[in-house]
């Protein structure tokens, strides 16, 4: 969409640790066994990078809008010593990228940070802009390894100030390579979001290092935003706990600091493991019928919040489409060949939606959770000039589920253009809006939407479906057809 988006990436990274080899249940560990150890270097940047990769700073992906030209070392402005890190944040209309972000990585195999309780740094800015900061992010992660990243946001001041990022459980950080990350966008002087008035600004960071402060206390872990919630689901589904408010609050020398922590810091417990189990990535896999309560603890402290999962068993199959393939242009269905690949999780700014594809081959469906608004973006426009309807099958477990479906024609330029004030199409775009209401609970409801209204004479460049509301539902058999 033409809305300005600040996007930045949560990446997993490699954790290496050595396991003891035990030959039998009553055999003790050999005296000759040794554990791998890694440097305990605390400093990340003290007048110069300390033990970091040769490139020192690795930018976020320019393809996602990241600006790679605003990072440097400043010899004129610093808190202590002779230099500092200088970050020039671009404005929203900078042709080289509308935000800046990057990662500092350890040059070696990683560092042992178990002796520290926080990452600290001094910083100041030319305005009171907010930046995202943290550690644990690493571009060189091995797939399938747990992440121990930590993130928070801090607001710059016009004078130097010390910032503290608590470590949730330092005992996990035996071999850490992600030393620091940051991300920042243009500062909006009106305070009302990305509206084209965002201006460029600058901030400096100095004395970046890990410390044992001794003032990080009273951890208060939180899951599901501290709420005790319930969710009806089915066997074979997944619930992403990370997306539903996973954080830790601390008292740091009398100041309240809140960070988001990777799920691997937490110990998740399912009261009935025949119904659901939670892995180290914070994904609850529903494996059976019945009910279970999912809770968590962090370093022995019980987390606030819980999730009660009730599984009704296996998801019933959606109705098998019977229309002739010659009359169909399919977007998503096992019954037809798709006419274009599509993005089912486009990452719209402000969207809270989680989308997961589940099911065995031939029975795949798209599961939507916590939807406020999202889209299905076609890789190539669909010419539906000769077609008359769009079909979709919807399944929900929640009474009162209502979904607004917008079928978008993207016009001659092939771009989705939306008025940021009204939400309606701009330029030569048109849409058809339909409210899917009265959905049957615990069963599939088939919906057929006429391509009429504003689309009656302009449906040759269909480029997306916008989905609002729900918030929890499942989709299958999405296709255009003619009677």
Backbone torsions as a table, in degrees:
resi	resn	phi	psi	omega
1	UNK	NA	167.7	-179.7
2	UNK	-82.2	-5.6	175.6
3	UNK	-62.4	138.6	176.6
4	UNK	-71.3	132.0	-179.6
5	UNK	-123.5	136.1	169.0
6	UNK	-98.9	111.3	-178.1
7	UNK	-121.4	137.3	171.1
8	UNK	-145.7	161.6	-160.7
9	UNK	-104.4	133.8	168.9
10	UNK	-95.4	116.0	-176.3
11	UNK	-113.0	143.8	173.0
12	UNK	-85.0	159.3	-178.2
13	UNK	-142.5	170.1	-172.6
14	UNK	-82.7	128.4	171.1
15	UNK	-114.4	118.4	176.7
16	UNK	-107.9	131.6	174.3
17	UNK	-146.2	156.6	-174.0
18	UNK	-104.0	128.5	179.8
19	UNK	-100.5	139.9	176.6
20	UNK	-72.0	143.2	177.2
21	UNK	-96.6	117.0	-179.8
22	UNK	-111.1	121.1	-174.2
23	UNK	-79.3	-26.4	176.8
24	UNK	-156.3	169.3	-174.4
25	UNK	-68.1	-20.5	-179.6
26	UNK	-113.4	14.4	179.7
27	UNK	-97.5	125.0	-178.6
28	UNK	-81.3	160.3	179.8
29	UNK	-62.8	134.5	-178.5
30	UNK	-61.3	143.8	177.7
31	UNK	-65.0	-20.1	-177.3
32	UNK	-86.8	-10.3	-179.6
33	UNK	-70.1	139.3	179.3
34	UNK	-132.6	150.9	177.2
35	UNK	-101.0	141.7	176.2
36	UNK	-65.3	138.9	177.8
37	UNK	-121.3	152.8	-177.1
38	UNK	-130.0	158.0	-176.5
39	UNK	-56.8	146.1	178.2
40	UNK	-102.0	23.7	-178.1
41	UNK	-54.8	125.7	-176.9
42	UNK	-91.4	-31.6	-171.5
43	UNK	-76.5	136.9	175.5
44	UNK	-110.1	-46.8	173.6
45	UNK	-144.0	114.0	174.9
46	UNK	-133.9	89.8	-173.5
47	UNK	69.8	-21.7	177.0
48	UNK	-159.3	158.1	177.0
49	UNK	-62.5	140.6	-177.7
50	UNK	-113.5	107.7	175.2
51	UNK	64.8	29.9	-179.4
52	UNK	-98.4	173.1	179.3
53	UNK	-60.8	158.9	-175.1
54	UNK	-58.9	-35.2	179.5
55	UNK	-80.4	-8.7	175.2
56	UNK	63.9	-63.4	-177.3
57	UNK	-115.4	126.4	177.0
58	UNK	-116.2	119.2	-172.9
59	UNK	-74.0	153.6	167.6
60	UNK	-64.4	166.2	-172.5
61	UNK	-63.4	119.4	176.0
62	UNK	-59.7	-27.3	179.4
63	UNK	-63.9	-23.0	178.2
64	UNK	-90.8	5.5	178.5
65	UNK	100.8	8.3	-178.6
66	UNK	-75.8	137.2	175.9
67	UNK	-90.0	129.1	-175.8
68	UNK	-104.6	3.3	-172.7
69	UNK	-106.7	6.0	-173.6
70	UNK	-104.0	15.4	-177.3
71	UNK	-109.8	138.8	177.4
72	UNK	-169.3	-179.5	176.6
73	UNK	-110.9	131.2	-174.1
74	UNK	-108.7	123.5	179.5
75	UNK	-93.1	-1.6	-176.3
76	UNK	-107.8	-28.2	-179.5
77	UNK	-119.8	123.8	-179.0
78	UNK	-161.6	159.0	177.6
79	UNK	-85.1	-43.1	-176.8
80	UNK	-148.7	148.2	178.8
81	UNK	84.7	-131.2	-172.5
82	UNK	-128.9	-15.5	-177.5
83	UNK	-144.6	168.6	174.1
84	UNK	-147.6	169.8	172.3
85	UNK	-86.1	131.3	178.2
86	UNK	-115.0	129.7	178.2
87	UNK	-120.3	118.1	175.3
88	UNK	-97.3	108.8	-176.9
89	UNK	-82.6	128.1	-177.3
90	UNK	-77.2	162.8	173.7
91	UNK	-80.5	169.6	-175.8
92	UNK	-66.3	-22.5	-178.3
93	UNK	-106.0	17.4	178.8
94	UNK	-66.7	123.6	-177.8
95	UNK	-66.1	-17.3	179.8
96	UNK	-90.0	3.0	180.0
97	UNK	131.4	141.3	-173.6
98	UNK	-101.1	8.2	169.7
99	UNK	-152.6	166.5	179.6
100	UNK	-130.8	141.9	179.6
101	UNK	-165.2	153.8	-179.5
102	UNK	-169.8	176.9	-174.0
103	UNK	-131.0	139.9	170.6
104	UNK	-103.9	128.0	-177.4
105	UNK	-118.9	146.0	174.9
106	UNK	-67.3	139.8	-177.2
107	UNK	-71.9	-32.5	-175.6
108	UNK	-91.7	-147.4	-178.2
109	UNK	-81.3	-7.3	-179.2
110	UNK	130.0	172.8	-178.4
111	UNK	-122.6	149.3	174.2
112	UNK	-90.2	108.1	-176.6
113	UNK	-106.8	19.0	-175.2
114	UNK	-67.8	-16.1	-178.8
115	UNK	-91.4	4.9	-176.0
116	UNK	-117.7	161.4	177.2
117	UNK	-123.6	1.8	-179.6
118	UNK	-164.9	154.2	164.9
119	UNK	-99.9	131.2	-177.1
120	UNK	-128.2	156.5	174.0
121	UNK	-161.9	159.7	172.6
122	UNK	-103.0	144.0	-178.0
123	UNK	-154.3	157.9	170.9
124	UNK	-151.9	158.6	-179.4
125	UNK	-135.7	165.7	177.2
126	UNK	-80.5	-10.2	175.7
127	UNK	-152.6	174.8	-175.6
128	UNK	-88.2	42.6	178.8
129	UNK	-69.3	157.0	-179.7
130	UNK	-105.1	137.9	178.0
131	UNK	-127.3	151.3	173.1
132	UNK	-92.7	133.1	-178.9
133	UNK	-138.6	162.8	177.0
134	UNK	169.6	-163.3	177.4
135	UNK	-149.2	170.6	178.3
136	UNK	97.4	-10.5	178.1
137	UNK	-84.6	134.1	-175.3
138	UNK	-144.2	126.6	179.9
139	UNK	-69.7	-18.0	-173.9
140	UNK	-103.0	33.2	-178.5
141	UNK	-67.7	144.6	170.7
142	UNK	-89.0	132.7	-178.6
143	UNK	-61.9	137.9	177.4
144	UNK	94.3	-5.3	178.6
145	UNK	-92.2	147.1	-179.7
146	UNK	-70.8	153.7	179.1
147	UNK	-108.2	142.9	175.5
148	UNK	-120.9	40.2	-179.1
149	UNK	-77.5	153.1	-179.8
150	UNK	-135.0	137.5	-179.0
151	UNK	-140.9	151.3	173.3
152	UNK	-155.7	176.7	175.8
153	UNK	-121.5	143.5	179.2
154	UNK	-132.8	150.6	179.5
155	UNK	-107.2	128.0	-178.7
156	UNK	-71.3	155.6	172.9
157	UNK	-124.1	166.6	-177.9
158	UNK	-76.2	-12.7	175.7
159	UNK	-119.4	165.9	-177.6
160	UNK	-65.1	136.0	179.4
161	UNK	-141.4	143.5	177.9
162	UNK	-89.3	132.3	179.5
163	UNK	-115.3	145.3	-175.6
164	UNK	-126.4	129.7	174.3
165	UNK	-116.5	103.7	-177.5
166	UNK	-64.3	148.6	173.7
167	UNK	-93.9	121.1	-175.9
168	UNK	-62.3	-41.9	-179.6
169	UNK	-153.3	94.4	-174.5
170	UNK	-64.1	-22.9	-179.3
171	UNK	-63.0	-17.9	178.7
172	UNK	-79.3	-20.9	-168.8
173	UNK	-94.2	64.5	-180.0
174	UNK	-78.2	-32.2	-176.4
175	UNK	-145.0	75.4	-175.6
176	UNK	-96.0	135.7	178.5
177	UNK	-113.3	-22.6	-179.9
178	UNK	-86.3	100.9	-172.6
179	UNK	-83.0	-32.5	-175.6
180	UNK	-169.2	145.5	168.5
181	UNK	-141.2	157.4	176.7
182	UNK	-147.0	158.5	173.2
183	UNK	-154.2	137.7	-177.9
184	UNK	-152.6	148.3	176.3
185	UNK	-123.8	176.6	-179.3
186	UNK	-58.4	143.2	-180.0
187	UNK	-81.8	130.4	-179.0
188	UNK	-96.1	107.1	-176.6
189	UNK	-65.8	-19.4	179.9
190	UNK	-89.6	-14.6	176.7
191	UNK	70.2	21.9	-177.9
192	UNK	-122.2	32.4	170.0
193	UNK	91.2	-174.1	-175.6
194	UNK	-72.5	96.4	-175.8
195	UNK	-125.1	18.3	179.9
196	UNK	88.7	-8.3	179.8
197	UNK	-97.0	5.7	-178.5
198	UNK	-66.9	133.8	-175.0
199	UNK	-113.4	154.5	177.1
200	UNK	-71.7	150.8	177.3
201	UNK	-155.0	176.6	-174.4
202	UNK	-134.5	144.6	169.7
203	UNK	-139.2	158.3	-178.4
204	UNK	-123.6	145.7	176.9
205	UNK	-126.4	137.3	-179.7
206	UNK	-144.8	160.9	177.2
207	UNK	52.3	51.9	-178.3
208	UNK	-86.4	116.1	-175.1
209	UNK	-163.8	162.9	172.0
210	UNK	-88.0	144.4	-177.7
211	UNK	-139.9	158.7	167.5
212	UNK	-105.2	91.6	-174.0
213	UNK	-78.2	-39.0	-175.7
214	UNK	78.6	1.0	-179.4
215	UNK	-111.4	4.0	177.2
216	UNK	-86.7	112.1	-172.2
217	UNK	-142.3	174.9	174.5
218	UNK	52.2	56.6	176.9
219	UNK	-63.6	133.9	179.0
220	UNK	-127.2	85.8	-179.1
221	UNK	-67.8	146.3	-175.7
222	UNK	-136.7	131.1	170.3
223	UNK	-124.8	152.9	-178.8
224	UNK	53.5	37.8	178.7
225	UNK	56.5	25.7	177.9
226	UNK	80.0	5.9	-177.8
227	UNK	-95.9	150.9	170.9
228	UNK	-97.4	103.0	-171.4
229	UNK	-116.5	165.2	179.3
230	UNK	-128.7	146.4	-179.9
231	UNK	-142.1	128.4	175.2
232	UNK	-89.5	132.9	-177.5
233	UNK	-149.9	-161.5	-176.0
234	UNK	-142.5	160.1	179.9
235	UNK	-63.7	133.8	-178.0
236	UNK	98.2	-6.7	179.5
237	UNK	-86.5	166.4	177.5
238	UNK	-126.1	144.9	176.0
239	UNK	-122.7	120.6	-178.5
240	UNK	-87.5	102.6	-178.1
241	UNK	-68.4	-33.2	-177.7
242	UNK	-59.1	-36.6	-175.5
243	UNK	-77.3	-3.3	-173.1
244	UNK	-116.8	42.8	170.0
245	UNK	85.6	65.3	179.3
246	UNK	-105.4	111.4	-175.1
247	UNK	-153.6	171.2	176.3
248	UNK	-137.9	133.0	175.3
249	UNK	-105.0	143.5	-178.7
250	UNK	-133.0	156.3	164.5
251	UNK	-101.7	118.6	179.3
252	UNK	-119.8	98.6	-178.8
253	UNK	53.1	42.4	177.7
254	UNK	88.6	-5.6	179.0
255	UNK	-103.0	134.9	177.0
256	UNK	-82.9	123.8	179.4
257	UNK	-127.6	131.5	179.0
258	UNK	-118.2	134.1	178.1
259	UNK	-128.8	156.3	168.2
260	UNK	-95.5	135.5	-178.2
261	UNK	-121.6	146.8	179.0
262	UNK	-60.1	149.3	-178.9
263	UNK	-61.3	-23.3	-178.9
264	UNK	-67.3	-15.7	173.7
265	UNK	-72.6	-25.1	-172.7
266	UNK	-94.4	155.0	170.3
267	UNK	-110.4	107.8	-178.4
268	UNK	-90.2	141.7	-178.1
269	UNK	-127.9	129.4	172.8
270	UNK	-106.1	126.4	-177.0
271	UNK	-69.9	-19.4	178.2
272	UNK	-138.8	94.6	-175.9
273	UNK	-74.1	-4.3	171.8
274	UNK	-79.0	-15.9	179.3
275	UNK	-100.0	-48.5	-177.6
276	UNK	-151.8	147.9	174.0
277	UNK	-130.3	152.3	-178.5
278	UNK	-117.3	129.4	179.5
279	UNK	-93.0	179.9	-175.1
280	UNK	-70.9	-8.8	177.7
281	UNK	-95.6	6.0	178.4
282	UNK	77.3	25.5	177.5
283	UNK	-105.7	121.8	175.5
284	UNK	-90.4	117.7	178.5
285	UNK	-97.7	119.9	179.8
286	UNK	-85.7	116.3	-171.3
287	UNK	-115.4	-6.3	-178.2
288	UNK	-158.1	178.2	-178.5
289	UNK	-90.6	143.5	179.5
290	UNK	130.9	-158.1	-177.1
291	UNK	-130.5	148.4	175.7
292	UNK	-150.8	153.6	175.2
293	UNK	-110.0	128.9	179.3
294	UNK	-105.0	122.3	177.7
295	UNK	-127.3	179.0	-179.0
296	UNK	-153.5	161.7	171.5
297	UNK	-142.5	156.2	180.0
298	UNK	-132.1	120.4	-177.0
299	UNK	46.9	42.4	177.2
300	UNK	84.4	-1.9	179.9
301	UNK	-101.2	125.2	-178.5
302	UNK	-68.9	133.9	-179.6
303	UNK	-77.7	145.5	174.8
304	UNK	-79.0	130.6	-179.8
305	UNK	109.1	154.6	178.6
306	UNK	-159.1	165.5	177.3
307	UNK	-131.7	122.3	172.9
308	UNK	-98.1	117.8	-177.9
309	UNK	-104.4	127.8	174.1
310	UNK	-118.4	117.4	-178.9
311	UNK	-102.6	127.8	179.4
312	UNK	-89.5	8.5	-179.4
313	UNK	100.1	-159.3	-175.6
314	UNK	-67.4	144.0	177.4
315	UNK	-70.9	127.6	175.7
316	UNK	-63.6	149.4	179.2
317	UNK	-70.8	143.4	174.6
318	UNK	-67.8	155.8	176.7
319	UNK	-57.1	140.1	178.8
320	UNK	-79.7	121.3	-179.9
321	UNK	-62.4	140.5	-177.5
322	UNK	-116.4	0.5	-178.7
323	UNK	-71.4	145.2	178.9
324	UNK	-60.2	137.4	-178.6
325	UNK	-59.0	-28.8	-179.1
326	UNK	-66.0	-20.5	-179.2
327	UNK	-100.4	9.8	-170.8
328	UNK	-125.3	140.8	165.1
329	UNK	-121.4	109.1	-168.9
330	UNK	-93.4	140.0	173.2
331	UNK	-100.9	-40.2	-179.5
332	UNK	-157.1	111.1	178.1
333	UNK	-173.9	141.1	174.4
334	UNK	-77.6	-12.5	-176.7
335	UNK	-85.0	-21.8	-176.2
336	UNK	-131.2	159.7	172.5
337	UNK	-81.4	130.5	-177.6
338	UNK	-71.0	148.9	178.3
339	UNK	-90.3	-15.2	176.6
340	UNK	-156.8	144.9	169.6
341	UNK	-71.9	155.5	-176.8
342	UNK	-140.6	154.8	172.8
343	UNK	-97.4	118.9	-179.5
344	UNK	-95.3	-1.7	178.3
345	UNK	-141.1	71.7	-171.3
346	UNK	-74.1	-9.1	176.5
347	UNK	69.8	44.3	176.5
348	UNK	-59.4	140.3	176.1
349	UNK	-60.1	128.8	-179.2
350	UNK	88.0	-5.8	179.4
351	UNK	-76.4	138.7	177.1
352	UNK	-105.5	7.2	-170.1
353	UNK	-74.9	138.5	170.2
354	UNK	-115.6	128.1	-178.4
355	UNK	-121.2	129.5	179.9
356	UNK	-134.5	134.0	173.4
357	UNK	-92.2	127.3	-177.9
358	UNK	-133.2	163.0	176.2
359	UNK	114.5	157.8	176.6
360	UNK	-75.3	166.1	176.8
361	UNK	-53.3	133.7	-178.6
362	UNK	88.7	-7.3	-179.3
363	UNK	-136.0	31.2	-176.4
364	UNK	-75.8	142.8	176.3
365	UNK	-138.5	161.9	177.1
366	UNK	-104.7	119.4	-177.5
367	UNK	-101.5	124.5	-179.5
368	UNK	-109.9	131.6	178.0
369	UNK	-131.2	142.7	176.7
370	UNK	56.5	37.8	-176.7
371	UNK	-76.0	125.7	164.9
372	UNK	-104.6	-51.2	168.6
373	UNK	-158.9	144.1	176.5
374	UNK	-157.0	-173.4	-178.4
375	UNK	-147.0	159.7	166.6
376	UNK	-111.9	107.1	-173.3
377	UNK	-99.2	120.2	-179.9
378	UNK	-75.5	136.1	176.4
379	UNK	-66.5	-31.5	178.3
380	UNK	-133.5	140.7	179.2
381	UNK	-61.2	150.0	-179.9
382	UNK	-108.9	126.1	176.8
383	UNK	-88.0	107.3	-178.8
384	UNK	-109.9	27.8	-175.9
385	UNK	-56.4	-40.0	-176.9
386	UNK	-91.8	1.7	-176.0
387	UNK	-100.1	160.7	-171.6
388	UNK	-120.0	-22.5	-173.3
389	UNK	-144.6	163.0	165.3
390	UNK	-117.7	137.5	179.2
391	UNK	-113.0	143.8	172.1
392	UNK	-151.1	141.5	173.0
393	UNK	-103.6	131.0	-175.3
394	UNK	-123.6	134.7	177.2
395	UNK	-123.2	137.1	176.1
396	UNK	-144.5	149.8	175.0
397	UNK	-102.7	-4.5	-172.7
398	UNK	-111.0	122.9	175.1
399	UNK	-60.2	146.5	176.9
400	UNK	80.2	10.6	178.6
401	UNK	-67.8	125.7	178.5
402	UNK	-129.7	132.1	-177.4
403	UNK	-127.1	126.3	173.1
404	UNK	-92.3	122.2	-178.5
405	UNK	-110.4	124.4	177.4
406	UNK	-113.0	120.0	175.5
407	UNK	-93.9	118.1	-170.6
408	UNK	-107.9	123.2	165.6
409	UNK	-90.6	130.7	-172.0
410	UNK	-97.1	7.8	174.8
411	UNK	73.5	-175.4	-175.1
412	UNK	-67.3	-28.7	-177.4
413	UNK	-83.1	-6.5	175.8
414	UNK	71.5	14.4	-178.9
415	UNK	-113.6	141.9	175.4
416	UNK	-78.5	117.1	-178.4
417	UNK	-117.8	119.8	-175.6
418	UNK	-127.3	133.6	174.2
419	UNK	-70.8	118.4	-174.0
420	UNK	-70.2	-13.3	-180.0
421	UNK	-94.0	-35.6	-176.9
422	UNK	-104.9	-24.1	-176.4
423	UNK	81.8	-0.3	-179.4
424	UNK	-92.1	161.1	-178.6
425	UNK	-59.6	147.4	176.1
426	UNK	-112.9	169.3	175.2
427	UNK	61.5	-133.2	-178.2
428	UNK	-96.4	14.8	179.2
429	UNK	-77.5	149.5	173.7
430	UNK	-134.3	161.1	174.9
431	UNK	-147.0	165.0	170.3
432	UNK	-123.9	127.9	-177.0
433	UNK	-112.2	138.1	-176.5
434	UNK	-142.8	132.1	177.2
435	UNK	-97.0	114.4	176.9
436	UNK	-86.6	102.0	-178.2
437	UNK	-123.5	172.2	178.3
438	UNK	64.8	30.2	-177.5
439	UNK	-70.4	139.9	179.0
440	UNK	-73.3	129.2	-179.3
441	UNK	-79.6	131.1	177.9
442	UNK	76.5	18.1	178.8
443	UNK	-154.0	164.7	179.1
444	UNK	-82.6	138.6	173.1
445	UNK	-115.6	125.5	179.3
446	UNK	-91.4	128.7	-178.0
447	UNK	-118.8	133.4	174.6
448	UNK	-124.5	119.6	-173.0
449	UNK	-110.4	118.9	177.6
450	UNK	-64.7	140.7	176.1
451	UNK	-88.9	66.2	-177.4
452	UNK	-118.4	-155.2	-178.5
453	UNK	63.4	-134.2	-179.5
454	UNK	-64.7	-20.1	179.6
455	UNK	-87.1	-5.1	-174.6
456	UNK	-56.8	-38.7	-178.8
457	UNK	-113.1	6.9	-179.4
458	UNK	-146.0	82.2	177.2
459	UNK	-135.9	24.9	-178.1
460	UNK	-88.8	-7.2	179.4
461	UNK	-134.7	55.9	178.1
462	UNK	-69.7	125.4	-172.3
463	UNK	-121.9	-10.9	-175.4
464	UNK	-169.2	160.8	165.9
465	UNK	-119.4	130.6	175.6
466	UNK	-105.1	130.0	-176.4
467	UNK	-117.6	122.4	179.3
468	UNK	-124.3	142.4	176.5
469	UNK	89.5	-159.9	-176.1
470	UNK	122.5	-99.5	0.7
471	UNK	-90.9	-12.0	-176.1
472	UNK	-118.2	125.9	-178.7
473	UNK	-163.9	171.2	-179.6
474	UNK	-129.9	139.5	-179.0
475	UNK	-119.8	145.9	173.0
476	UNK	-153.5	162.3	174.9
477	UNK	51.7	65.0	177.5
478	UNK	-99.1	115.6	-179.8
479	UNK	-158.8	156.6	173.5
480	UNK	-98.1	148.8	-178.1
481	UNK	-155.1	169.3	172.4
482	UNK	-120.8	145.5	179.3
483	UNK	-66.3	NA	NA
